[in-house]
């Protein structure tokens, strides 16, 4: 028995990667900015460290919530489009066949072959065919709010941890060596 070859593409992960990079960058920049602002005002080391930790927690929650809400609205839009398509398939199947065949023709398939392909696709999974070819909604590219929230939240936390670690290292230095800003 031959094993089926499964080709792997990383395009489905691009939105995840974008959100993760944004989260890490925001974690580093916003937490560093807060820490440096407090250090410049000659706050205590304890207050500076606690502000860094508060920035990590608040930023992580903010990134997760923001990305979740954004992607959930995309998922809601996809669901509404699929519901509308389901109604159109129920109410006007012939028109939906013509629509899918026209999409095939625009992609370079002859009208005769487009009709055959459309008939087979519609017999197998009419809604899936229209979701993919008409609406551009595929299983791998569907909006997933929880997954989308996790990436920037975790990367923000990792990014924010870096300036906090620097703060801890500076706090461990002997007192004469501690300098947040040049004297």
Buried (B, 14 or more C-beta within 10 A) or exposed (E): EEEEEEEEEEEEEEBBEEBBBBBBBBBBEBBBEBBBEBBEEEBEBEEBBBBBBEBBEBBBEBBBEBBBEBBBEBBEEBEEBBEEBBEBBEEEEEEBBBBBBBBBBEEEBEEEEBBBBBEEBBEEEBBBBBBBBBBEBEEEBEBBBEBBBBBBBBBBBBBBBBBBEBBEEBEEEEEEEEEBEEE
